[in-house]
């Protein structure tokens, strides 16, 4: 917990705007990011507990031989998921929207504190209504065959309430979380897939020379200044400029401002000796980049094999493409099972996989910014990210973490479902304990079907991102720090 909170504090403070930082938004962003990381850490614990119940020969250990004892452990893990997923619902549908709209209203100077709170609550009510609707749908969607047509109305109503009580709220929460996971799937396809390609390739290719960039920028400034002088020379005799020339002059003056800001940032980068530090770390970055790209390729191959296995050996679309076990050799699944005898290597690896998805997602969001279809809403930049952008960032990461559990299940289905359990008879279903995560992932078959096709989209997005990242040249040493729509005041936020 201490490590996670420390990481969240450092990460948020790294990107937080110095001019617009606020205590409430900072605490909200740190807590939301911490909840995302803690939730992602629950899956390895879930797998460890179901595996720890058995000996390598397939028999239950003495303390786990009793069904009641195993049930208590399963319930404990289930309550852990209940708690964390409920907190995620609270963050996504109440806490983060309220804080976001509160600061949106703050931009209006004529609005007082009371009006800010009222307006923020008014907009947040819409999110709460959506949450309640999802919970009700999940609570009353029948998972078993309903009573026949000859049943009375009371018997049908009684059946619905029995369905509601039989799962102890699991269907309601599972439906709500699965609905959010669909949004998380879109974020994974957009940001994680791109981050898996851009992060390692940026480490391998490195950055451009700051001296060369300064020289190039100086030449660009001189060229633009020369063009501006030529346009202004047209009106020296008192003649007005044409509308076309005025438009060109405005564009050139705006471009000149950007180039001058860029020059100041390059000067600061050179003065801070960031290039010397980068040169010293260059071999390490190349090795790390190679490692990350190999991991990304391994994940893509494992995901392709898993989806292919489901396509050939599952019961089809009407069952959510669910399979019990593996029919095709999955390298990642086999690696986890091979590491199992050497405790705790398999749990370390599954934790690394989980954190890898989180880090590549952060890299994808950092490089792309936050978009709504073709409209970019916010940029994520060190020391200059607005509070609203940080809240969006943390909400996206919360949704991505929800889908990460299914992604890891797809990468190593047998291991995530049963851990390292062995069985004595031919039917593992009767003798092995299923992870609680699996119950959340496959409560509703139609969500599993959508996730299956989402995996194919993820593979395609990763390959496209890999090609794009390979074709791009080295990034600037001040990549993303200066853009055309920045104001001169934004330079004050840059750390000198």
Protein Blocks (a to p, Z undefined) as FASTA:
>chain_A
ZZmmmmmmmmmmmmpcfklgcfklmmmmmmmmmmmmmmmmmmmmmmmmmmmmpcfkopac
fklmpmklmmmmmmmmmmmmmmmmmmmmmmmmmmmmmmmmmmmmmmpmkbcfklmmmmmm
mmmmmmmmmmmmmmmmmmmmcfbdcddfkbcfklmmmmmmmmmmmnnommmmmmmmmmmm
mmmmmmmmmmmmmmmmmmmmmmmnopadfklmmmmmmmmmmmmmmmmmmmmmmmmnopac
dfklmmmmmmmmmmmmmmmmmmmmmmmmmmnommmmmmmmmmmmmmmmmmmmmmmmmmmm
mmmmmmmmmmmmmgbjknoopaedjfbdcfklmmmmmmmmmccklmmmmmmmmmmmmmmm
mmmmmmnopaehjacfbdcdehiacfklmmmmmmmmmmmmmmmmmmmmmmmmmlmmnoma
dcfblblklmpccdfklmmmmmpmklmmmmmmmmmmmmmmmmmmmmmmmmpccddfkgok
acfkbcfklmmmpcZZ
